[in-house]
């Protein structure tokens, strides 16, 4: 997918092209478009995925990043783009769509995916110098699958403004639910607990106490300051979580070296150590810090300790947000258990261009019903199953 394609008349002097390695794209130009508030669209992050081999054609991710350039080579718009041979590592599940395509006698794979590999986190999925360049990029994105003979193009975990623009460009929208924590200007963890219902407050205090009784203490470490040996230990803990599910980790060991080679980064390691064994990590979690959001992504532990996952992946992150004044904690996908720990349901969105008319019609019908169900479910969760104290009825009290 390397052929140059002229832009539309409004930018007739420009051209579209594809890059099969993000390393061939000027890092300053890319980051100048995307900005630095969201860590996963950074040139550095995407490049480390490729140079480490965590993302590669052999693993079903073939980079074909879409660029709109001016005649002088200036970057006008761009998006990370991959030709995918499967749907793994995406967290927006379309396996039923693949089966439906097969029943129609169509090949669903390969297909184009505008996403951040292995990162189910809402954020920008393209960037442009202005609205005109954005519209041209999206029009081109919507045309590519049909032009190249692929089944579809998918935009995963796109932010609200991007979702609206994609829908205007003809994409069908799909909604789902994640759970995230929001900082209501809390000064301390206890301020947050005071907002919860009595049973949820007691449960969290019980869970946190268990780790204290086990002698576990935590330390935040800037990932770029860790030695090679420390990164080996962190990676082994991270990989152990995947081993329990019988699969290799999405990120390989080389990713950490490639990503951290350039010095300070948004990646942090939260390390939990047991009393008397401070020379080794008992558990760890990886975090990325954005402008106003903490992103929790991966964790691992040497042994099972009751409450360790909740403390390491949730409560320590809430502490972190409160201390640093971050507004939101995105602790990853899945997990209805987050709700009882103060995480609220939020809607996520993906956008889809399906080429085959019969498949698109069937998917559109399904998505209309699914969107309504997701909206109703989120409202029901907030109304009837929030961890937070509800206004007391007359004469009532929350103990």
Secondary structure, 3 states (H helix, E strand, C coil): CCCCEECCHHHCCCEEEEECCHHHCCHHHHHHHHCCCCHHHCHHHHHHHHHCCCCCHHHCEEECEEEEECCCCCEEEEECCEEECCCCCCCCCCHHHHHHHHHCCCCCCCEEEECCCCCCCCECCCEECCHHHHHHHHHHHHHHHHHHCCCEEEECCECHHHHHHHHHCCCEEEEEEEEEEECCCCCCHHHHHCCECHHHHHHHHHHHHHHHHCCEEEEEEEHHHCCHHHHHHHHHHHHHHHHHCCCCCCCCHHHHHHHHCCCCCCEEEEEEEECCCCCCCCEEEEEEECCCEEEEEEEEECCCCCCHHHHHHHHHHHHHHHHHCCCEEECCCCCHHHHHHCCEEEEEEEEEEECCHHHHHHHHHHHHHHHHHHHHHHHHHHHHCCCECCCCCCCCCCC
